Amino acid sequence: MELQKNDHSLRPEVRYLVRKIIVAIAVSGCALGAHIFGIVPVAEAASLVISPETTYRKCFGGDRFACVVDGDTLWIEGAKIRIADIDAPEISEPKCATELALGNRATDRLIELVNQGSFKLRAWPGRDEDRYGRKLRVLIRDGRSLGDILVSEGLARTWTGRRQPWC
């Protein structure tokens, strides 16, 4: 049976059902296509798995696809991510030599951690991004936050809602 745009020969409940099926097929097709081609916006990822195929390094120049800025900021698949559960020392504008040294160690350690295998990105509850437009995410591997590892090693602090001095 061929459906015309204004085919009223079908009962209203059948037309409604046919429309629902068509919409469901279209939505499923889009979702499947996005999955097949890897199109999953980081902003919408409640729990996106990042595979170990990507090698992270320190960010240099304009390439910002998969690199680490500092101990709590990195670029994942072209999106700037702020690790939401920690605060790490600054390396771009440190307040003292101690902060710079600790910030460099935190940056190097974060590079090691993200290159050790797959991890998940979990959205920060109640807030998608910070005032700088960075996506707020927690990085998790084997049920443990990578931020917690940095905290346990003395390279970061648990995020309390405001920055505290490192000097």
Rosetta blueprint (number, residue, H / E / L):
1 M L
2 E L
3 L L
4 Q L
5 K L
6 N L
7 D L
8 H L
9 S L
10 L L
11 R L
12 P H
13 E H
14 V H
15 R H
16 Y H
17 L H
18 V H
19 R H
20 K H
21 I H
22 I H
23 V H
24 A H
25 I H
26 A H
27 V H
28 S H
29 G H
30 C H
31 A H
32 L H
33 G H
34 A H
35 H H
36 I H
37 F L
38 G L
39 I L
40 V L
41 P L
42 V H
43 A H
44 E H
45 A L
46 A L
47 S E
48 L E
49 V E
50 I E
51 S L
52 P L
53 E L
54 T L
55 T L
56 Y L
57 R E
58 K E
59 C L
60 F L
61 G L
62 G L
63 D L
64 R L
65 F L
66 A E
67 C E
68 V E
69 V E
70 D E
71 G L
72 D L
73 T E
74 L E
75 W E
76 I E
77 E L
78 G L
79 A E
80 K E
81 I E
82 R E
83 I E
84 A L
85 D L
86 I E
87 D E
88 A L
89 P L
90 E L
91 I L
92 S L
93 E L
94 P L
95 K L
96 C L
97 A H
98 T H
99 E H
100 L H
101 A H
102 L H
103 G H
104 N H
105 R H
106 A H
107 T H
108 D H
109 R H
110 L H
111 I H
112 E H
113 L H
114 V H
115 N L
116 Q L
117 G L
118 S L
119 F E
120 K E
121 L E
122 R E
123 A E
124 W L
125 P L
126 G L
127 R L
128 D L
129 E E
130 D L
131 R L
132 Y L
133 G L
134 R L
135 K E
136 L E
137 R E
138 V E
139 L E
140 I E
141 R E
142 D L
143 G L
144 R E
145 S E
146 L H
147 G H
148 D H
149 I H
150 L H
151 V H
152 S H
153 E L
154 G L
155 L L
156 A L
157 R E
158 T E
159 W L
160 T L
161 G L
162 R L
163 R L
164 Q L
165 P L
166 W L
167 C L
